Amino acid sequence: MIKTKKNVKESFVYLLENKSFKDITVQNIIDTALIKRPTFYKYYKDKYDLAEQLSDEYIQQAKSYLKDRFKEMEDQDLVYVV
């Protein structure tokens, strides 16, 4: 499951680098990911759902990264105050 979803996401990003979103079809995604249509629909409703899930994932990663970076800065500031 994790490997398949990763493959689909990577295929979608690859397609986005080479085509506009409106020109990408589910068929393009499954052809690039080398999966069957039912496998795609097992995880995603359509390309919009895939795009939304991927965007949410990237946003969560960015939030986590920024939280860690600012936490690190706060910790450093405390060392200098003491």
C-alpha positions as YAML, in Angstrom:
chain: A
units: angstrom
residues:
- id: 1
  name: MET
  ca: [0.00, 0.00, 0.00]
- id: 2
  name: ILE
  ca: [2.62, 2.57, 1.04]
- id: 3
  name: LYS
  ca: [4.83, 1.71, -1.93]
- id: 4
  name: THR
  ca: [1.90, 1.93, -4.35]
- id: 5
  name: LYS
  ca: [0.72, 5.29, -3.03]
- id: 6
  name: LYS
  ca: [4.27, 6.63, -3.16]
- id: 7
  name: ASN
  ca: [4.57, 5.44, -6.74]
- id: 8
  name: VAL
  ca: [1.29, 7.13, -7.71]
- id: 9
  name: LYS
  ca: [2.34, 10.40, -6.04]
- id: 10
  name: GLU
  ca: [5.75, 10.37, -7.70]
- id: 11
  name: SER
  ca: [4.15, 9.64, -11.07]
- id: 12
  name: PHE
  ca: [1.70, 12.49, -10.58]
- id: 13
  name: VAL
  ca: [4.48, 14.93, -9.68]
- id: 14
  name: TYR
  ca: [6.46, 13.76, -12.72]
- id: 15
  name: LEU
  ca: [3.44, 14.41, -14.93]
- id: 16
  name: LEU
  ca: [2.93, 17.85, -13.37]
- id: 17
  name: GLU
  ca: [6.51, 18.71, -14.30]
- id: 18
  name: ASN
  ca: [5.75, 17.88, -17.93]
- id: 19
  name: LYS
  ca: [2.07, 18.76, -18.42]
- id: 20
  name: SER
  ca: [-0.47, 21.18, -17.06]
- id: 21
  name: PHE
  ca: [-2.84, 19.82, -14.43]
- id: 22
  name: LYS
  ca: [-5.85, 20.14, -16.73]
- id: 23
  name: ASP
  ca: [-4.15, 17.94, -19.32]
- id: 24
  name: ILE
  ca: [-3.35, 15.11, -16.90]
- id: 25
  name: THR
  ca: [-5.81, 12.23, -16.85]
- id: 26
  name: VAL
  ca: [-6.19, 9.31, -14.50]
- id: 27
  name: GLN
  ca: [-5.11, 7.17, -17.44]
- id: 28
  name: ASN
  ca: [-1.84, 9.15, -17.66]
- id: 29
  name: ILE
  ca: [-1.27, 8.60, -13.96]
- id: 30
  name: ILE
  ca: [-1.93, 4.87, -13.99]
- id: 31
  name: ASP
  ca: [0.16, 4.41, -17.15]
- id: 32
  name: THR
  ca: [3.09, 6.27, -15.61]
- id: 33
  name: ALA
  ca: [2.73, 4.50, -12.25]
- id: 34
  name: LEU
  ca: [2.30, 1.11, -13.98]
- id: 35
  name: ILE
  ca: [-0.76, 0.24, -11.93]
- id: 36
  name: LYS
  ca: [-4.29, -0.83, -12.76]
- id: 37
  name: ARG
  ca: [-7.26, 1.53, -12.65]
- id: 38
  name: PRO
  ca: [-8.93, -0.22, -9.65]
- id: 39
  name: THR
  ca: [-5.71, 0.24, -7.67]
- id: 40
  name: PHE
  ca: [-5.79, 3.99, -8.30]
- id: 41
  name: TYR
  ca: [-9.45, 4.21, -7.26]
- id: 42
  name: LYS
  ca: [-8.75, 2.18, -4.14]
- id: 43
  name: TYR
  ca: [-6.85, 5.19, -2.77]
- id: 44
  name: TYR
  ca: [-8.16, 8.22, -4.68]
- id: 45
  name: LYS
  ca: [-11.54, 9.40, -5.98]
- id: 46
  name: ASP
  ca: [-10.00, 11.21, -8.94]
- id: 47
  name: LYS
  ca: [-7.00, 13.35, -9.86]
- id: 48
  name: TYR
  ca: [-8.37, 16.20, -7.76]
- id: 49
  name: ASP
  ca: [-8.44, 14.01, -4.67]
- id: 50
  name: LEU
  ca: [-4.87, 12.93, -5.38]
- id: 51
  name: ALA
  ca: [-3.80, 16.56, -5.80]
- id: 52
  name: GLU
  ca: [-5.54, 17.54, -2.56]
- id: 53
  name: GLN
  ca: [-4.00, 14.68, -0.56]
- id: 54
  name: LEU
  ca: [-0.55, 15.44, -1.95]
- id: 55
  name: SER
  ca: [-0.94, 19.16, -1.20]
- id: 56
  name: ASP
  ca: [-2.08, 18.39, 2.35]
- id: 57
  name: GLU
  ca: [0.93, 16.11, 2.80]
- id: 58
  name: TYR
  ca: [3.35, 18.79, 1.60]
- id: 59
  name: ILE
  ca: [1.73, 21.40, 3.83]
- id: 60
  name: GLN
  ca: [2.01, 19.11, 6.87]
- id: 61
  name: GLN
  ca: [5.67, 18.42, 6.08]
- id: 62
  name: ALA
  ca: [6.35, 22.16, 5.77]
- id: 63
  name: LYS
  ca: [4.56, 22.89, 9.06]
- id: 64
  name: SER
  ca: [6.49, 20.16, 10.84]
- id: 65
  name: TYR
  ca: [9.80, 21.40, 9.41]
- id: 66
  name: LEU
  ca: [9.08, 25.01, 10.40]
- id: 67
  name: LYS
  ca: [7.93, 23.99, 13.86]
- id: 68
  name: ASP
  ca: [11.16, 22.05, 14.40]
- id: 69
  name: ARG
  ca: [13.29, 24.91, 13.07]
- id: 70
  name: PHE
  ca: [11.64, 27.52, 15.27]
- id: 71
  name: LYS
  ca: [11.77, 25.18, 18.27]
- id: 72
  name: GLU
  ca: [15.50, 24.84, 17.64]
- id: 73
  name: MET
  ca: [15.83, 28.64, 17.54]
- id: 74
  name: GLU
  ca: [13.82, 29.01, 20.78]
- id: 75
  name: ASP
  ca: [16.08, 26.45, 22.46]
- id: 76
  name: GLN
  ca: [19.17, 28.37, 21.31]
- id: 77
  name: ASP
  ca: [17.73, 31.68, 22.57]
- id: 78
  name: LEU
  ca: [17.18, 30.13, 26.01]
- id: 79
  name: VAL
  ca: [20.82, 29.07, 26.17]
- id: 80
  name: TYR
  ca: [21.94, 32.65, 25.58]
- id: 81
  name: VAL
  ca: [19.53, 34.09, 28.13]
- id: 82
  name: VAL
  ca: [20.75, 31.84, 30.94]
...
